[in-house]
């Protein structure tokens, strides 16, 4: 975990199990928003997990395999239609709620990366942790699984829509992506309410 951030004593909270939740893809111009919830199996190592953005793709894949084989995890997502209907914040929170529900547990203490609690999970305690993916191992694990899952989905979409280079930028608003949007126009996987897309519809 990062030495620059204040320590966060996640083990002092109750009740168990501890559930880390993170989302990925909020800032993208294309694709669904994904979330993951993880309950760490404390018999398996987890101290090496960190913010997915700080890891190479190869390391993320290795950790993804370790997490999905060793710990309890759930993945949720919200579609482009839901992002359009609800707005990106509420769609992200919906993806997080779905991820928690996939775990199959009825109570516990959820640590949410960021500053927004997840609505609709009344039987759980929740604590928000800014930069949680650097401070709480179960959030770090969730960030890795969410990132790898979404990246793989965008690689599938890249084969359907090869003109945008999605396999490289994963739907984020890079220069290459914006130039492709101007040349080809948006396609069904672009988010119509987002700046960079809506002007071209």
Secondary structure, 3 states (H helix, E strand, C coil): CCCCCCCCCHHHCCCCCEEEEEEECCCCCECCEEEEEEECCCCCCCCCCCCHHHCCHHHHHHHHHHHHHHCEEEEEEECHHHHHHHCHHHHHHHHHHHHHHHCCCCCCEEEEECCCCCCCCCCCEEEEECCHHHHCHHHHHHHHHHHHHHHHHHHHHHHHCHHHCHHHHCCCCCHHHHHHHHHHCCCCCECCCCCCCHHHC
